[in-house]
Every structure is written in C-alpha cells, then in structure tokens.
Amino acid sequence: MTHRLRAPLSEATDFLAAYPDVQAIDIVLSDLHGVGRGKIIRRHELESLFTAGRGMPASLFAQDVSGDDIEAAIALIQDGGGDSRCWPVPQTLGFHQATGRGVVLLQMEGADGAPCPLDPRAALLAQIDRAQGMGFTPMGALELEFYLLDKDRDGAGRPQPARAPMTGRRLSHTNCMSVDELDEMAPFFDAVYAGAAALGLPMESLISEYAAGQFELTLRYRDLAQATDDIVRAKRLLRASARRFGMEACFMAKPFSRSSGSGMHLHLSLTDAAGVNLFADPSEGTLSPLMLHAIGGIRASMAVSMLVLAPVLNSWRRFAGTVYSPAANTWGNEDRNVALRIPAGSAKSRHFEHRVAGVDANPYLVAAITLGAALDGIDAGTTPGIEGAGGAAAYPPMPRSWLDAIDAFEASDSMKSLLGAPLHALFAALKRGEHDALAVSVTDLEWQLYGTTL
C-alpha cells in the first residue's frame, strides 16, 4: 500500500515550478467525519512535506464535528498525545484558484510506517488491496448533492437559498433540471469549473436539483481511491468558491424540513487487470453473477452499516417523508426508489449505484464499507434476494433512529472486520458521544412547543 500513501517529490517540484507566485499551501487531513484538519504551510516548506512528512496528532480522529475532544474516543487512542507522520496523497496537490494557495490532501502513518489504523482513507485502501488480491480493480464515482445558501439569514434568522449571481434573483422554486436557473448561476459555476481544471479535478455534469438552491455535480468514473479523493477536494472547492460569491455551500443531509435532502450516491464496479468490466452483462438480458453477489453482500450488512451512511442526527431527517431517499434494504433495475440501483445503459459499462449515503457522510468510509461488503458477497456467493420493496422483509430490520444505528454498528462484527477494530471502536465512541451531548441539549423548538404551554 506504500506506493499509494506517499506522493513522489517530483509532484512538489513540478508544482513550485508551475506556480512561482504561490506562497502558501493548505495541507488537509480528513478526520472521521470528513472534516478537513491541518495547517497552512509556506512555500519553502512544501518539499520537506514530501520528503519528511508532517507531524499531526492522531487525536484529531477523536474529535467531534466541531473539533472538541470526545473523552471516550480519546481514551481509545492511548498514544500520549504525540504526533504521527502525515504524507501527501498522490495526485492531490494543486492550485486553488479561489484562495490563491496550493492545496494537498494528507494521509497518516503509524509509528511503524504502516497506514494509521484510525485514518479513514487507510480503511478504504485496505479494502482496495483486498480486492486487488482477488484479481479485481475497484472503479467508481460519487455524485455530490448540495445547497447554495445566502451568507445572510432571513428576517426570522433562518438560512435561506442564495441569490443568483447573474440576476440577483433569490432561488425560490424547485426548478428541477432548469437550464435557465443554471445560466443565472453561471458566474459561480464557471469559477468552480475553472477551479476544478486548475486542481486537475474531473468535474462533469451539473444539474439544478429537486429544491430551491439545490444542485448536483458528478465527477468522472475512475479508480475508486481517486474517486473518493475527488469528492473531498470538490467539497473544499465548492465551499471556498461559494464564500467569494457571498454564499455558503451546505452539505447537510437535510437542511430544510420541507425540501429535498442531499445524498452522495456511490457508483461502483470491478475490472480485471486489463481494464475489462467484470460487471458487464454476460449476454443480452442477463446480469453479471459477480455483480449480483456483490449486491447480495451489501444487502447482508446494510442494517449495521447505516451509521456510516447516515452518521449524524440530521442525517436521519432525510429519510422521513422524502422523495428518492431510500431507507429500506432494497435493490432493482432502473428504480430510484431502491437502495441499490442498477442504472440503464451500455451492457459493457454495467455497474450499480448505492443510493443511501447522505452528503454528510465520510466518502472514504462509505466506499470502504460498500466495497468491503461487496467483496464479502462475492467471497460467499451471496444472492441479492428479491427485487423491489417486497425483498426487504428477508433481511434484518433497518435502524429506525440514529441511536439504533449506533447500537447496531457498535455490535457488528462485519463492520469491525471491514473497518478494522481500532477505527470501528473509535467511530462508535465518537458517534455515541455526539448523540449523548445532543440528547441533553434543549432546542428552540422545544421552547416553542412546551415552554409556556404545559
């Protein structure tokens, strides 16, 4: 795995030669929530980052979303608070047009030089190595749904959709797949696509989604490790670009109670060493048995994987009374109401789409448990079961709440196996700590409903 952990020095020297005026570089490590933690280093420090790494504490993986330590999680690390070495991820160093700085992703190593078992990207690479040991190369892409919000709140202090940069009109209608609305947003998205080109980030289709101010970007289908890096970099690009236009990019799964939630659909297939798609239809009207076994494996662990797919309290609001946000353990052909969908298209490019994860999930963990469960299904020859809503009853019931998901994940041997025991225990401790903190927090809504009524 070492060849994927450390980028060559040539990437740094090539960057410095190409951007002689860049004086600072963001170095970014993704924590267990997918939040970027790191530093801004100066130009003269970049080469040493590539040759000697950079120290950061593993306790970053024991923080909640806001950056506060979770006591039970900190207790699991037991490293005395010392630094571990972080190294640049290959092919992620680039120029960030929105900030005028460079940016590069990092991955952490342990004291023995092996991948840090708490690093979410390492969990994905472990499953990719497993796939390659079975003769498969995982390929994929993730879709990114998000909202653009005005930096200013409305008269009641609530978030509101952004104004279109070209016209100044506030986005106020669903306008699903409206090309005119995309045109009104063109100054912003032109800047995003230009920024993506500078970063070498393969952004593709853009659509206006199913709510006011909601959009979806797709990225190129390619090597699964790069595809997950792409999502991490794309979210940072969207955030930074939006700020420069007086907007905020919102990656909550359900920012508005009466509007569509935002997902992060993962498309996945396996190829052989020659790049031939092993999920391709073997004959007309027949699906690949290998792909069906993969779907069967994912269904077998769907219930216990929900904490990864819906990791925070707000995640669960996306499943309540929503459109196209599947919360049942289902699969089917060209059906957007199921959790695992086989899209129509070329028989040679056949793949499946995992539709459950919210955009608030950590893409490395989502990809790790999806690929890992697929490989489990292939190993065991697991069948996918009955298509459609009628097939869900054959599987363990899905969690009904965030707490149910925490309990199911924590007790799961399959999740422990796929993520590794240290990361599994740490993630469970983090999420239980977050749950317990929120459980004692009194909300404004409670005051409105009960404060002077009961």
C-alpha positions in Angstrom: 0.0 0.0 0.0 3.0 2.3 0.4 3.0 3.4 -3.2 -0.4 4.9 -2.7 0.5 6.6 0.7 3.4 8.8 -0.4 3.4 11.1 -3.4 6.8 11.5 -5.2 8.9 14.6 -4.6 8.5 15.4 -8.3 4.9 16.5 -7.7 6.1 19.2 -5.3 8.9 20.4 -7.5 6.7 20.5 -10.6 4.1 22.5 -8.6 6.6 25.0 -7.4 7.9 25.5 -10.9 4.4 25.9 -12.4 3.3 28.4 -9.7 6.2 30.6 -8.8 4.0 33.2 -7.1 2.2 30.8 -4.8 3.4 31.4 -1.3 1.2 29.1 0.8 -0.3 25.6 0.7 -3.2 24.1 2.6 -2.4 20.6 3.9 -5.6 18.7 4.7 -6.2 15.5 6.6 -9.8 14.2 6.6 -11.0 13.2 10.0 -13.6 10.5 10.7 -16.4 12.9 9.9 -14.8 14.0 6.6 -13.9 17.4 8.1 -10.6 18.8 6.9 -8.0 19.2 9.6 -4.5 20.6 9.0 -2.3 23.6 8.5 -1.3 26.3 6.0 2.4 25.9 5.3 4.7 28.3 3.5 6.2 27.7 0.0 9.6 26.8 1.3 8.1 24.0 3.5 6.5 22.1 0.6 9.4 20.0 -0.4 10.1 18.8 3.1 6.5 17.8 3.4 7.1 15.4 0.6 10.5 14.1 1.8 9.9 14.0 5.6 6.2 14.2 6.1 4.5 16.4 8.7 3.6 15.7 12.3 -0.1 15.8 13.4 -1.8 14.2 16.4 -3.8 11.1 16.0 -6.2 12.6 18.5 -7.7 14.6 15.6 -9.6 11.4 14.9 -11.1 11.5 18.3 -12.8 14.9 17.9 -16.4 15.6 17.2 -17.6 17.6 14.2 -17.0 20.9 16.0 -13.4 19.9 16.9 -14.0 19.1 20.6 -12.5 16.0 22.1 -14.8 13.1 22.9 -13.5 11.7 26.1 -14.4 8.1 25.4 -12.7 8.3 22.0 -9.6 9.9 23.3 -9.3 7.1 25.8 -9.1 4.6 22.9 -6.0 6.2 21.3 -3.5 5.9 24.1 -0.6 7.4 22.3 0.3 10.1 24.9 -0.8 12.8 22.6 2.3 12.7 20.4 2.4 13.4 16.7 2.1 10.9 13.9 3.6 11.5 10.4 1.3 12.6 7.6 2.3 12.3 4.0 0.8 13.9 0.8 -1.7 11.8 -1.1 -0.5 11.2 -4.7 -2.1 13.4 -7.4 -3.9 15.7 -5.0 -1.5 18.7 -5.0 -2.9 21.5 -7.0 -3.6 25.3 -7.2 -6.7 26.5 -5.6 -7.9 29.5 -7.7 -10.4 30.6 -5.1 -7.9 31.1 -2.3 -4.7 31.7 -4.4 -3.0 29.0 -2.4 -1.9 25.4 -3.1 -3.8 22.5 -1.5 -2.9 18.9 -1.0 -4.6 16.0 0.9 -2.7 14.0 3.5 -2.8 10.5 5.0 -1.5 9.5 8.3 1.0 6.7 9.1 1.6 4.9 12.4 4.9 4.7 14.2 5.9 1.6 12.3 5.4 3.4 8.9 2.2 1.4 8.2 -1.0 3.2 7.5 -2.6 4.6 10.6 -5.5 2.3 11.5 -7.6 5.3 12.6 -7.3 7.1 9.2 -10.5 6.6 7.1 -8.6 6.7 3.8 -6.4 3.8 5.0 -9.6 1.8 5.7 -10.6 2.2 2.0 -7.1 1.4 0.8 -7.2 -1.8 2.8 -10.3 -2.9 1.0 -8.9 -1.9 -2.3 -5.8 -4.0 -1.6 -8.1 -6.9 -0.7 -10.0 -6.5 -4.0 -6.7 -6.5 -5.9 -5.7 -9.7 -4.1 -8.8 -11.2 -5.5 -8.0 -10.1 -9.0 -10.2 -7.0 -9.1 -9.6 -3.3 -9.6 -12.4 -1.2 -8.0 -13.8 1.6 -10.1 -16.3 4.2 -9.1 -17.6 7.7 -8.9 -19.7 9.7 -6.3 -22.4 12.2 -7.0 -22.5 15.3 -4.9 -25.8 17.0 -4.0 -25.6 20.3 -2.0 -27.4 23.5 -1.3 -26.1 27.1 -2.0 -27.3 29.4 0.7 -27.2 33.2 1.2 -24.5 34.2 3.7 -27.2 36.3 5.4 -30.2 34.8 7.2 -33.8 35.8 6.5 -35.9 38.1 8.8 -36.6 35.2 11.2 -32.9 34.3 11.5 -33.2 31.2 9.3 -30.9 30.0 6.5 -32.3 30.9 3.0 -31.4 30.0 -0.6 -28.8 32.1 -2.3 -29.3 34.8 -4.9 -28.2 34.0 -8.5 -25.0 35.9 -9.2 -26.1 36.9 -12.7 -29.6 38.3 -11.9 -29.6 38.9 -8.2 -32.9 36.8 -8.0 -33.3 34.7 -4.9 -33.7 31.0 -5.8 -37.2 30.3 -4.6 -38.7 27.4 -6.6 -37.9 23.7 -7.1 -37.0 24.2 -10.8 -35.7 20.6 -11.1 -33.3 20.4 -14.1 -33.9 24.0 -15.1 -31.3 25.1 -17.6 -32.2 28.8 -17.2 -31.5 28.6 -13.5 -28.1 27.1 -14.2 -27.5 30.0 -16.6 -28.4 32.5 -13.8 -25.8 30.7 -11.6 -23.2 30.6 -14.4 -20.7 33.1 -12.9 -20.3 30.9 -9.8 -20.2 27.6 -11.6 -17.8 29.0 -14.3 -15.5 29.8 -11.4 -16.0 26.3 -9.9 -15.2 24.6 -13.2 -12.2 26.8 -13.7 -11.0 25.9 -10.2 -11.6 22.2 -10.9 -9.4 22.4 -14.0 -6.6 24.1 -12.1 -6.8 21.3 -9.5 -7.0 18.5 -12.1 -10.4 17.6 -10.7 -12.6 15.9 -13.3 -16.0 17.6 -12.7 -18.6 16.7 -15.2 -22.4 17.2 -15.3 -24.2 19.9 -13.4 -27.9 19.9 -12.7 -30.4 22.0 -10.8 -31.8 19.5 -8.2 -35.1 18.9 -6.5 -35.3 22.1 -4.3 -34.7 25.8 -4.3 -30.9 26.3 -4.2 -30.1 22.6 -4.5 -27.6 21.4 -7.2 -25.8 18.2 -8.1 -22.4 17.7 -9.6 -21.0 14.5 -11.0 -17.4 13.5 -11.2 -15.6 11.2 -13.6 -15.8 7.5 -13.1 -12.4 6.1 -12.3 -10.1 4.4 -9.8 -12.1 4.2 -6.5 -9.3 5.8 -4.4 -9.1 8.7 -6.7 -12.9 9.0 -6.9 -13.2 9.4 -3.2 -10.3 11.9 -3.1 -12.2 13.8 -5.8 -15.2 14.2 -3.6 -13.1 15.5 -0.7 -11.4 18.0 -3.0 -14.7 19.0 -4.7 -16.4 19.9 -1.4 -13.5 22.1 -0.4 -13.6 23.8 -3.8 -17.3 24.5 -3.6 -17.0 25.9 -0.1 -14.2 28.2 -0.9 -15.7 29.4 -4.2 -19.1 30.0 -2.6 -17.7 32.2 0.0 -16.2 34.5 -2.6 -19.7 34.9 -4.1 -21.4 35.8 -0.9 -22.8 32.3 -0.5 -22.3 29.2 1.6 -22.1 25.7 0.2 -24.2 23.4 2.6 -23.5 19.7 2.9 -26.1 18.8 5.4 -28.2 15.8 4.5 -31.5 17.6 5.3 -31.1 21.4 5.7 -34.8 22.2 5.2 -37.6 20.2 6.7 -39.9 20.5 3.7 -37.3 20.3 0.9 -35.4 17.5 -0.6 -32.4 16.0 1.2 -28.9 15.8 -0.2 -27.3 12.4 -1.0 -23.9 11.2 -2.1 -24.6 8.2 -4.4 -21.7 5.8 -5.0 -21.4 4.1 -8.3 -19.2 1.0 -8.2 -17.9 -1.7 -10.5 -14.9 -4.1 -10.7 -12.5 -4.6 -13.6 -9.8 -7.1 -14.3 -6.1 -6.4 -14.8 -6.7 -5.4 -18.4 -9.5 -3.0 -17.5 -12.4 -5.1 -18.7 -15.5 -4.5 -16.7 -16.4 -7.7 -14.8 -19.9 -6.4 -14.1 -20.7 -6.3 -17.8 -23.7 -8.3 -18.9 -22.5 -11.8 -20.0 -25.3 -11.9 -22.5 -28.3 -9.8 -23.6 -30.9 -9.5 -20.8 -28.6 -11.3 -18.2 -26.9 -9.5 -15.3 -23.4 -10.5 -14.2 -23.5 -13.1 -11.4 -20.4 -11.3 -9.9 -22.3 -8.0 -9.6 -25.3 -9.8 -8.1 -23.2 -11.5 -5.5 -21.7 -8.0 -4.7 -25.2 -6.6 -4.3 -26.1 -9.6 -2.1 -23.1 -8.9 0.2 -24.1 -5.2 0.6 -27.7 -6.1 1.5 -26.5 -8.6 4.1 -24.8 -5.9 6.1 -27.0 -2.9 5.1 -28.7 -2.5 8.5 -25.4 -2.5 10.5 -23.7 -0.1 8.1 -26.3 2.7 8.5 -24.2 4.7 11.0 -21.5 5.2 8.3 -24.2 6.1 5.6 -26.2 8.4 8.0 -23.6 9.5 10.6 -25.3 12.4 12.4 -28.7 13.3 13.9 -29.6 15.5 10.8 -28.9 12.5 8.5 -32.0 10.7 9.7 -34.3 13.6 8.8 -33.5 12.8 5.1 -35.4 9.5 5.4 -38.6 10.9 6.8 -41.3 11.6 4.2 -38.8 12.2 1.4 -38.6 11.6 -2.3 -35.8 9.3 -3.7 -34.1 8.9 -0.4 -34.3 5.1 0.2 -34.2 3.9 3.8 -35.2 0.3 3.0 -32.9 -2.6 2.2 -33.9 -2.9 -1.5 -32.4 -3.3 -5.0 -33.7 -3.2 -8.5 -33.2 -2.2 -12.1 -33.5 1.5 -13.1 -35.6 2.3 -10.0 -34.7 5.4 -8.0 -36.8 4.3 -5.0 -34.4 1.4 -4.1 -31.2 1.5 -2.1 -29.1 -0.4 -4.7 -30.0 0.6 -8.2 -28.7 -0.9 -11.5 -28.9 2.0 -13.9 -29.9 1.5 -17.5 -27.1 2.0 -20.1 -24.5 0.1 -22.0 -24.2 -3.6 -21.1 -20.4 -3.2 -21.2 -20.3 -0.4 -18.7 -22.8 -2.0 -16.2 -22.4 -1.1 -12.6 -24.6 -0.5 -9.6 -25.4 2.7 -7.5 -25.6 2.7 -3.7 -28.1 5.5 -3.0 -28.4 5.6 0.8 -25.5 7.7 2.0 -26.1 11.4 2.7 -23.7 14.0 1.5 -22.7 14.5 5.2 -21.1 11.0 5.3 -17.4 10.4 5.1 -16.7 9.3 1.5 -13.7 7.1 2.5 -15.8 5.2 5.0 -18.8 4.9 2.6 -16.5 3.5 -0.1 -14.7 1.2 2.3 -17.8 -0.5 3.7 -19.5 -0.7 0.3 -16.6 -2.2 -1.4 -15.8 -4.5 1.6 -19.4 -5.8 1.8 -19.4 -6.4 -2.0 -16.3 -8.5 -1.7 -17.8 -10.4 1.2 -20.8 -11.2 -1.0 -18.5 -12.3 -3.8 -16.5 -14.5 -1.4 -19.6 -16.1 0.0 -21.6 -16.3 -3.3 -24.4 -14.3 -1.6 -27.5 -13.9 -3.7 -29.2 -10.5 -4.0 -32.7 -11.6 -3.0 -36.0 -10.4 -4.4 -36.1 -7.1 -6.3 -38.1 -4.1 -5.1 -39.9 -3.3 -1.9 -41.0 -6.9 -1.3 -37.5 -8.1 -0.9 -36.7 -6.1 2.3 -38.5 -8.4 4.6 -35.9 -11.1 4.2 -33.3 -9.0 5.9 -32.8 -7.7 9.5 -34.9 -4.6 10.1 -33.2 -1.3 9.4 -32.4 1.1 12.3 -35.2 3.5 13.0 -33.1 6.2 14.5 -29.6 7.5 15.0 -29.3 5.7 18.4 -30.5 2.4 16.9 -27.8 2.8 14.2 -25.1 3.5 16.7 -26.1 0.4 18.7 -26.2 -1.8 15.6 -22.9 -0.6 14.3 -21.1 -1.0 17.6 -22.3 -4.6 18.0 -21.4 -5.5 14.4 -18.6 -8.0 13.7 -18.8 -7.3 9.9 -18.3 -3.5 10.4 -15.4 -4.3 12.7 -13.9 -6.6 10.1 -14.3 -4.1 7.2 -13.0 -1.0 9.0 -10.6 -2.6 11.4 -11.2 -2.9 15.2 -9.5 0.4 16.2 -11.4 2.6 13.7 -14.6 0.7 14.4 -14.4 1.3 18.1 -13.3 4.9 17.7 -16.1 5.8 15.3 -18.7 4.2 17.6 -17.4 6.1 20.6 -17.4 9.3 18.6 -21.0 8.9 17.5 -22.2 7.8 20.9 -20.5 10.9 22.4 -22.2 13.2 19.9 -25.5 11.5 20.5 -25.3 11.9 24.3 -24.3 15.6 24.0 -27.3 16.4 21.8 -29.7 14.3 23.9 -29.3 16.8 26.8 -29.5 19.9 24.6 -32.8 21.8 24.8 -33.8 23.1 21.4 -35.6 26.3 20.4 -38.5 24.1 19.0 -38.9 22.6 22.4 -39.3 26.0 23.9 -41.9 27.0 21.3 -43.9 23.8 21.8 -43.7 23.3 25.5 -42.2 26.4 27.2 -45.4 28.2 28.1 -47.9 25.5 27.2 -47.6 22.5 29.5 
